[in-house]
Amino acid sequence: MTLILDRPFEARVSPAQKRARAIDARLREAVVLMVLLNLVVWGGMVATARGLINVHQLADQAWALGASWVAALPQVSVTISR
């Protein structure tokens, strides 16, 4: 912030400055989250390339888990009548 010598220093923060700071804080959080997710993705890619993660086995396990969740859902029959 530049100090202007013509007028007195205003110690209060304007509502526009508060909004700008809030937007900057949210943007900073979004960038940090994006960097962390990027690191997780690249870490997974490196682990897969080195053979530490078997992608096919992982996909099979995810498919089986999803199938068990679907099987656990109650069967609901809905009849619409007038």
C-alpha positions as CSV (number, residue, x, y, z in Angstrom):
1,M,0.0,0.0,0.0
2,T,1.4,3.4,-1.0
3,L,1.5,6.2,1.5
4,I,0.0,9.4,0.1
5,L,1.2,12.6,1.9
6,D,-1.7,14.8,0.8
7,R,-4.3,13.2,3.1
8,P,-4.2,11.6,6.5
9,F,-3.5,7.9,6.9
10,E,-6.7,5.9,7.1
11,A,-6.3,3.1,9.7
12,R,-9.7,1.4,8.9
13,V,-9.9,-1.4,6.3
14,S,-12.5,-0.7,3.7
15,P,-15.1,-3.4,2.8
16,A,-13.6,-3.8,-0.6
17,Q,-10.2,-4.6,1.0
18,K,-11.9,-7.1,3.3
19,R,-13.5,-8.8,0.2
20,A,-10.2,-8.8,-1.6
21,R,-8.5,-10.4,1.3
22,A,-11.2,-13.1,1.6
23,I,-10.9,-13.8,-2.1
24,D,-7.1,-14.0,-1.8
25,A,-7.4,-16.4,1.1
26,R,-9.8,-18.7,-0.8
27,L,-7.6,-18.6,-3.8
28,R,-4.6,-19.5,-1.7
29,E,-6.5,-22.4,-0.2
30,A,-7.5,-23.7,-3.6
31,V,-4.0,-23.5,-4.9
32,V,-2.6,-25.4,-1.9
33,L,-5.3,-28.1,-2.3
34,M,-4.5,-28.3,-6.0
35,V,-0.8,-28.8,-5.3
36,L,-1.5,-31.5,-2.7
37,L,-3.8,-33.4,-5.0
38,N,-1.3,-33.1,-7.8
39,L,1.4,-34.6,-5.5
40,V,-0.9,-37.5,-4.7
41,V,-1.6,-38.2,-8.4
42,W,2.1,-38.0,-9.4
43,G,3.0,-40.1,-6.4
44,G,0.5,-42.7,-7.6
45,M,1.9,-42.6,-11.1
46,V,5.4,-43.1,-9.9
47,A,4.4,-45.9,-7.6
48,T,2.5,-47.6,-10.5
49,A,5.5,-47.2,-12.8
50,R,7.8,-48.8,-10.3
51,G,5.4,-51.7,-9.8
52,L,4.5,-50.9,-6.2
53,I,0.8,-50.6,-7.2
54,N,-1.0,-53.2,-9.3
55,V,-3.6,-51.1,-11.2
56,H,-5.6,-54.2,-12.4
57,Q,-5.8,-55.7,-8.9
58,L,-6.9,-52.3,-7.5
59,A,-9.6,-51.9,-10.2
60,D,-10.9,-55.4,-9.4
61,Q,-11.0,-54.6,-5.7
62,A,-12.9,-51.3,-6.4
63,W,-15.3,-53.1,-8.6
64,A,-16.0,-55.8,-6.0
65,L,-16.5,-53.1,-3.3
66,G,-18.9,-51.2,-5.5
67,A,-20.8,-54.4,-6.3
68,S,-21.1,-55.3,-2.6
69,W,-22.5,-51.8,-1.8
70,V,-25.1,-52.1,-4.6
71,A,-26.0,-55.6,-3.4
72,A,-26.5,-54.2,0.1
73,L,-29.0,-51.6,-1.0
74,P,-32.6,-52.5,-0.3
75,Q,-34.7,-53.3,-3.2
76,V,-37.4,-50.7,-3.4
77,S,-40.4,-51.0,-5.6
78,V,-42.3,-47.8,-6.4
79,T,-45.7,-47.9,-7.9
80,I,-47.3,-44.6,-9.1
81,S,-51.0,-44.6,-9.3
82,R,-53.7,-42.0,-9.5
